[in-house]
Amino acid sequence: MARTYTGTYTKIPSGYMGQLVDWPEVVTEGKTLEQCREMLQDALREMIVAYRQQGKELPVGRALLEQIPVEV
């Protein structure tokens, strides 16, 4: 069964930080955005393995993000 999780990426001094909205414990950093994406996918796979070994329920996923404009 395939699930979809929503990642967010933030520019930081050392490159990028990636984190899953649906599963905030899955977080990583990379020098480039592409490296950060790859590392986030790897961290997600590892977290899934750890949760299954511990008999924990996986988060559902499928968060929806929306940018909301505002005048400042």
N, CA, C and O atoms as a Tinker XYZ file with bonds, in Angstrom:
   288  protein
     1  N      0.854000   -1.171000    0.000000    73     2
     2  CA     0.000000    0.000000    0.000000    64     1     3
     3  C      0.905000    1.241000    0.000000    63     2     4     5
     4  O      1.853000    1.322000    0.780000    81     3
     5  N      0.612000    2.177000   -0.856000    73     3     6
     6  CA     1.376000    3.426000   -0.934000    64     5     7
     7  C      0.681000    4.509000   -0.114000    63     6     8     9
     8  O     -0.545000    4.623000   -0.108000    81     7
     9  N      1.489000    5.288000    0.568000    73     7    10
    10  CA     0.988000    6.445000    1.313000    64     9    11
    11  C      1.734000    7.674000    0.827000    63    10    12    13
    12  O      2.836000    7.576000    0.288000    81    11
    13  N      1.131000    8.812000    1.021000    73    11    14
    14  CA     1.743000   10.075000    0.638000    64    13    15
    15  C      1.901000   10.943000    1.869000    63    14    16    17
    16  O      0.957000   11.136000    2.635000    81    15
    17  N      3.113000   11.467000    2.055000    73    15    18
    18  CA     3.391000   12.373000    3.163000    64    17    19
    19  C      3.838000   13.713000    2.584000    63    18    20    21
    20  O      4.439000   13.767000    1.511000    81    19
    21  N      3.540000   14.787000    3.301000    73    19    22
    22  CA     3.835000   16.139000    2.838000    64    21    23
    23  C      5.110000   16.645000    3.494000    63    22    24    25
    24  O      5.206000   16.724000    4.719000    81    23
    25  N      6.090000   16.988000    2.659000    73    23    26
    26  CA     7.353000   17.515000    3.156000    64    25    27
    27  C      7.412000   19.026000    3.015000    63    26    28    29
    28  O      6.846000   19.604000    2.087000    81    27
    29  N      8.108000   19.650000    3.952000    73    27    30
    30  CA     8.382000   21.083000    3.869000    64    29    31
    31  C      9.892000   21.261000    3.897000    63    30    32    33
    32  O     10.610000   20.488000    4.531000    81    31
    33  N     10.359000   22.279000    3.207000    73    31    34
    34  CA    11.785000   22.550000    3.113000    64    33    35
    35  C     12.031000   24.008000    3.478000    63    34    36    37
    36  O     11.350000   24.912000    2.994000    81    35
    37  N     13.016000   24.215000    4.340000    73    35    38
    38  CA    13.355000   25.545000    4.807000    64    37    39
    39  C     14.826000   25.799000    4.516000    63    38    40    41
    40  O     15.681000   24.972000    4.835000    81    39
    41  N     15.118000   26.941000    3.911000    73    39    42
    42  CA    16.501000   27.323000    3.654000    64    41    43
    43  C     17.148000   27.696000    4.984000    63    42    44    45
    44  O     16.619000   28.522000    5.728000    81    43
    45  N     18.293000   27.085000    5.281000    73    43    46
    46  CA    19.046000   27.370000    6.492000    64    45    47
    47  C     20.486000   27.676000    6.086000    63    46    48    49
    48  O     20.867000   27.401000    4.948000    81    47
    49  N     21.295000   28.237000    6.983000    73    47    50
    50  CA    22.664000   28.608000    6.611000    64    49    51
    51  C     23.495000   27.466000    6.010000    63    50    52    53
    52  O     24.318000   27.711000    5.128000    81    51
    53  N     23.299000   26.243000    6.464000    73    51    54
    54  CA    24.080000   25.110000    5.958000    64    53    55
    55  C     23.463000   24.435000    4.738000    63    54    56    57
    56  O     24.040000   23.481000    4.217000    81    55
    57  N     22.309000   24.900000    4.268000    73    55    58
    58  CA    21.640000   24.299000    3.110000    64    57    59
    59  C     20.135000   24.318000    3.279000    63    58    60    61
    60  O     19.516000   25.382000    3.254000    81    59
    61  N     19.534000   23.127000    3.453000    73    59    62
    62  CA    18.086000   23.007000    3.609000    64    61    63
    63  C     17.753000   22.040000    4.736000    63    62    64    65
    64  O     18.459000   21.059000    4.969000    81    63
    65  N     16.665000   22.341000    5.426000    73    63    66
    66  CA    16.107000   21.435000    6.420000    64    65    67
    67  C     14.791000   20.917000    5.851000    63    66    68    69
    68  O     13.972000   21.699000    5.367000    81    67
    69  N     14.588000   19.618000    5.906000    73    67    70
    70  CA    13.343000   19.010000    5.444000    64    69    71
    71  C     12.635000   18.331000    6.594000    63    70    72    73
    72  O     13.271000   17.726000    7.458000    81    71
    73  N     11.312000   18.432000    6.604000    73    71    74
    74  CA    10.512000   17.824000    7.664000    64    73    75
    75  C      9.165000   17.420000    7.089000    63    74    76    77
    76  O      8.657000   18.063000    6.171000    81    75
    77  N      8.592000   16.360000    7.625000    73    75    78
    78  CA     7.266000   15.937000    7.196000    64    77    79
    79  C      6.202000   16.613000    8.043000    63    78    80    81
    80  O      6.286000   16.604000    9.271000    81    79
    81  N      5.217000   17.189000    7.406000    73    79    82
    82  CA     4.105000   17.842000    8.098000    64    81    83
    83  C      3.305000   16.804000    8.876000    63    82    84    85
    84  O      2.921000   17.030000   10.023000    81    83
    85  N      3.062000   15.675000    8.242000    73    83    86
    86  CA     2.220000   14.625000    8.819000    64    85    87
    87  C      2.937000   13.818000    9.895000    63    86    88    89
    88  O      2.303000   13.102000   10.671000    81    87
    89  N      4.277000   13.940000    9.936000    73    87    90
    90  CA     5.075000   13.116000   10.831000    64    89    91
    91  C      6.297000   13.939000   11.249000    63    90    92    93
    92  O      7.397000   13.698000   10.752000    81    91
    93  N      6.120000   14.898000   12.147000    73    91    94
    94  CA     7.158000   15.877000   12.480000    64    93    95
    95  C      8.469000   15.279000   12.997000    63    94    96    97
    96  O      9.506000   15.940000   12.945000    81    95
    97  N      8.439000   14.046000   13.493000    73    95    98
    98  CA     9.675000   13.412000   13.955000    64    97    99
    99  C     10.635000   13.097000   12.813000    63    98   100   101
   100  O     11.827000   12.890000   13.041000    81    99
   101  N     10.122000   13.059000   11.587000    73    99   102
   102  CA    10.961000   12.780000   10.420000    64   101   103
   103  C     11.506000   14.116000    9.926000    63   102   104   105
   104  O     10.798000   14.895000    9.288000    81   103
   105  N     12.773000   14.362000   10.232000    73   103   106
   106  CA    13.409000   15.637000    9.909000    64   105   107
   107  C     14.867000   15.376000    9.532000    63   106   108   109
   108  O     15.500000   14.481000   10.092000    81   107
   109  N     15.398000   16.142000    8.599000    73   107   110
   110  CA    16.777000   15.969000    8.171000    64   109   111
   111  C     17.287000   17.257000    7.543000    63   110   112   113
   112  O     16.540000   18.223000    7.389000    81   111
   113  N     18.556000   17.263000    7.186000    73   111   114
   114  CA    19.163000   18.412000    6.522000    64   113   115
   115  C     20.018000   17.932000    5.357000    63   114   116   117
   116  O     20.524000   16.810000    5.355000    81   115
   117  N     20.166000   18.810000    4.364000    73   115   118
   118  CA    21.040000   18.535000    3.228000    64   117   119
   119  C     21.631000   19.820000    2.698000    63   118   120   121
   120  O     21.073000   20.899000    2.896000    81   119
   121  N     22.767000   19.706000    2.020000    73   119   122
   122  CA    23.422000   20.907000    1.482000    64   121   123
   123  C     22.627000   21.514000    0.335000    63   122   124   125
   124  O     22.593000   22.733000    0.168000    81   123
   125  N     21.986000   20.651000   -0.456000    73   123   126
   126  CA    21.154000   21.128000   -1.565000    64   125   127
   127  C     19.724000   20.659000   -1.332000    63   126   128   129
   128  O     19.471000   19.766000   -0.522000    81   127
   129  N     18.792000   21.278000   -2.056000    73   127   130
   130  CA    17.393000   20.872000   -1.936000    64   129   131
   131  C     17.215000   19.423000   -2.372000    63   130   132   133
   132  O     16.489000   18.667000   -1.726000    81   131
   133  N     17.864000   19.034000   -3.454000    73   131   134
   134  CA    17.740000   17.655000   -3.945000    64   133   135
   135  C     18.307000   16.668000   -2.927000    63   134   136   137
   136  O     17.711000   15.617000   -2.688000    81   135
   137  N     19.447000   16.993000   -2.330000    73   135   138
   138  CA    20.030000   16.124000   -1.314000    64   137   139
   139  C     19.106000   16.019000   -0.106000    63   138   140   141
   140  O     18.940000   14.941000    0.465000    81   139
   141  N     18.513000   17.127000    0.276000    73   139   142
   142  CA    17.593000   17.129000    1.405000    64   141   143
   143  C     16.371000   16.262000    1.107000    63   142   144   145
   144  O     15.908000   15.530000    1.982000    81   143
   145  N     15.849000   16.334000   -0.101000    73   143   146
   146  CA    14.704000   15.489000   -0.483000    64   145   147
   147  C     15.054000   14.012000   -0.369000    63   146   148   149
   148  O     14.292000   13.221000    0.187000    81   147
   149  N     16.224000   13.650000   -0.905000    73   147   150
   150  CA    16.655000   12.257000   -0.858000    64   149   151
   151  C     16.832000   11.786000    0.580000    63   150   152   153
   152  O     16.436000   10.674000    0.928000    81   151
   153  N     17.427000   12.636000    1.412000    73   151   154
   154  CA    17.647000   12.272000    2.812000    64   153   155
   155  C     16.331000   12.177000    3.577000    63   154   156   157
   156  O     16.195000   11.348000    4.477000    81   155
   157  N     15.356000   13.024000    3.222000    73   155   158
   158  CA    14.049000   12.962000    3.871000    64   157   159
   159  C     13.331000   11.668000    3.502000    63   158   160   161
   160  O     12.695000   11.047000    4.354000    81   159
   161  N     13.427000   11.259000    2.247000    73   159   162
   162  CA    12.831000    9.982000    1.842000    64   161   163
   163  C     13.484000    8.828000    2.584000    63   162   164   165
   164  O     12.799000    7.905000    3.025000    81   163
   165  N     14.811000    8.873000    2.724000    73   163   166
   166  CA    15.525000    7.827000    3.444000    64   165   167
   167  C     15.126000    7.812000    4.919000    63   166   168   169
   168  O     14.903000    6.747000    5.494000    81   167
   169  N     15.037000    8.998000    5.531000    73   167   170
   170  CA    14.623000    9.089000    6.933000    64   169   171
   171  C     13.210000    8.544000    7.122000    63   170   172   173
   172  O     12.922000    7.898000    8.129000    81   171
   173  N     12.326000    8.803000    6.153000    73   171   174
   174  CA    10.958000    8.286000    6.214000    64   173   175
   175  C     10.958000    6.760000    6.153000    63   174   176   177
   176  O     10.265000    6.103000    6.930000    81   175
   177  N     11.733000    6.202000    5.234000    73   175   178
   178  CA    11.809000    4.738000    5.141000    64   177   179
   179  C     12.301000    4.127000    6.459000    63   178   180   181
   180  O     11.758000    3.128000    6.930000    81   179
   181  N     13.324000    4.733000    7.039000    73   179   182
   182  CA    13.872000    4.234000    8.302000    64   181   183
   183  C     12.855000    4.347000    9.433000    63   182   184   185
   184  O     12.760000    3.452000   10.273000    81   183
   185  N     12.100000    5.434000    9.460000    73   183   186
   186  CA    11.091000    5.613000   10.506000    64   185   187
   187  C      9.978000    4.582000   10.354000    63   186   188   189
   188  O      9.477000    4.061000   11.350000    81   187
   189  N      9.589000    4.284000    9.125000    73   187   190
   190  CA     8.572000    3.258000    8.879000    64   189   191
   191  C      9.047000    1.906000    9.410000    63   190   192   193
   192  O      8.286000    1.193000   10.064000    81   191
   193  N     10.296000    1.554000    9.133000    73   191   194
   194  CA    10.851000    0.293000    9.626000    64   193   195
   195  C     10.823000    0.271000   11.155000    63   194   196   197
   196  O     10.409000   -0.720000   11.757000    81   195
   197  N     11.266000    1.368000   11.782000    73   195   198
   198  CA    11.295000    1.433000   13.241000    64   197   199
   199  C      9.895000    1.309000   13.838000    63   198   200   201
   200  O      9.701000    0.593000   14.821000    81   199
   201  N      8.915000    2.004000   13.249000    73   199   202
   202  CA     7.539000    1.929000   13.759000    64   201   203
   203  C      6.990000    0.515000   13.625000    63   202   204   205
   204  O      6.331000    0.016000   14.537000    81   203
   205  N      7.254000   -0.129000   12.503000    73   203   206
   206  CA     6.745000   -1.495000   12.303000    64   205   207
   207  C      7.387000   -2.463000   13.293000    63   206   208   209
   208  O      6.716000   -3.346000   13.828000    81   207
   209  N      8.692000   -2.294000   13.535000    73   207   210
   210  CA     9.369000   -3.166000   14.501000    64   209   211
   211  C      8.795000   -2.997000   15.905000    63   210   212   213
   212  O      8.755000   -3.952000   16.681000    81   211
   213  N      8.353000   -1.791000   16.228000    73   211   214
   214  CA     7.799000   -1.509000   17.542000    64   213   215
   215  C      6.293000   -1.754000   17.608000    63   214   216   217
   216  O      5.687000   -1.602000   18.669000    81   215
   217  N      5.688000   -2.130000   16.489000    73   215   218
   218  CA     4.257000   -2.388000   16.449000    64   217   219
   219  C      3.411000   -1.138000   16.532000    63   218   220   221
   220  O      2.241000   -1.200000   16.909000    81   219
   221  N      4.000000    0.012000   16.179000    73   219   222
   222  CA     3.265000    1.280000   16.223000    64   221   223
   223  C      2.502000    1.516000   14.930000    63   222   224   225
   224  O      2.900000    1.050000   13.863000    81   223
   225  N      1.408000    2.241000   15.041000    73   223   226
   226  CA     0.589000    2.630000   13.887000    64   225   227
   227  C      1.288000    3.769000   13.130000    63   226   228   229
   228  O      1.756000    4.729000   13.742000    81   227
   229  N      1.356000    3.655000   11.804000    73   227   230
   230  CA     1.947000    4.721000   10.990000    64   229   231
   231  C      0.975000    5.886000   10.873000    63   230   232   233
   232  O     -0.232000    5.671000   10.760000    81   231
   233  N      1.484000    7.127000   10.899000    73   231   234
   234  CA     0.603000    8.278000   10.659000    64   233   235
   235  C     -0.076000    8.153000    9.296000    63   234   236   237
   236  O      0.487000    7.579000    8.365000    81   235
   237  N     -1.273000    8.686000    9.189000    73   235   238
   238  CA    -2.070000    8.542000    7.972000    64   237   239
   239  C     -1.460000    9.275000    6.790000    63   238   240   241
   240  O     -1.407000    8.722000    5.692000    81   239
   241  N     -1.000000   10.497000    6.984000    73   239   242
   242  CA    -0.435000   11.272000    5.877000    64   241   243
   243  C     -1.512000   12.032000    5.125000    63   242   244   245
   244  O     -2.655000   12.136000    5.571000    81   243
   245  N     -1.121000   12.560000    3.975000    73   243   246
   246  CA    -2.003000   13.280000    3.068000    64   245   247
   247  C     -2.415000   14.653000    3.604000    63   246   248   249
   248  O     -3.564000   15.065000    3.448000    81   247
   249  N     -1.471000   15.358000    4.237000    73   247   250
   250  CA    -1.748000   16.728000    4.680000    64   249   251
   251  C     -1.922000   17.628000    3.465000    63   250   252   253
   252  O     -1.392000   17.344000    2.391000    81   251
   253  N     -2.652000   18.692000    3.638000    73   251   254
   254  CA    -2.846000   19.673000    2.576000    64   253   255
   255  C     -2.274000   20.990000    3.068000    63   254   256   257
   256  O     -2.654000   21.494000    4.125000    81   255
   257  N     -1.357000   21.537000    2.288000    73   255   258
   258  CA    -0.770000   22.829000    2.620000    64   257   259
   259  C     -1.330000   23.888000    1.688000    63   258   260   261
   260  O     -1.597000   23.631000    0.515000    81   259
   261  N     -1.495000   25.045000    2.216000    73   259   262
   262  CA    -2.039000   26.145000    1.416000    64   261   263
   263  C     -1.319000   27.430000    1.812000    63   262   264   265
   264  O     -1.180000   27.730000    2.997000    81   263
   265  N     -0.870000   28.176000    0.830000    73   263   266
   266  CA    -0.294000   29.485000    1.114000    64   265   267
   267  C     -1.422000   30.500000    1.154000    63   266   268   269
   268  O     -2.282000   30.533000    0.273000    81   267
   269  N     -1.404000   31.329000    2.195000    73   267   270
   270  CA    -2.452000   32.323000    2.383000    64   269   271
   271  C     -1.853000   33.712000    2.288000    63   270   272   273
   272  O     -1.060000   34.098000    3.147000    81   271
   273  N     -2.214000   34.470000    1.266000    73   271   274
   274  CA    -1.637000   35.806000    1.113000    64   273   275
   275  C     -2.255000   36.795000    2.113000    63   274   276   277
   276  O     -3.416000   36.670000    2.502000    81   275
   277  N     -1.445000   37.772000    2.511000    73   275   278
   278  CA    -1.916000   38.790000    3.424000    64   277   279
   279  C     -1.147000   40.085000    3.129000    63   278   280   281
   280  O      0.052000   40.050000    2.854000    81   279
   281  N     -1.830000   41.201000    3.186000    73   279   282
   282  CA    -1.185000   42.502000    2.998000    64   281   283
   283  C     -0.485000   42.896000    4.278000    63   282   284   285
   284  O     -1.074000   42.822000    5.357000    81   283
   285  N      0.768000   43.315000    4.176000    73   283   286
   286  CA     1.499000   43.772000    5.369000    64   285   287
   287  C      2.074000   45.147000    5.159000    63   286   288
   288  O      2.719000   45.690000    6.055000    81   287
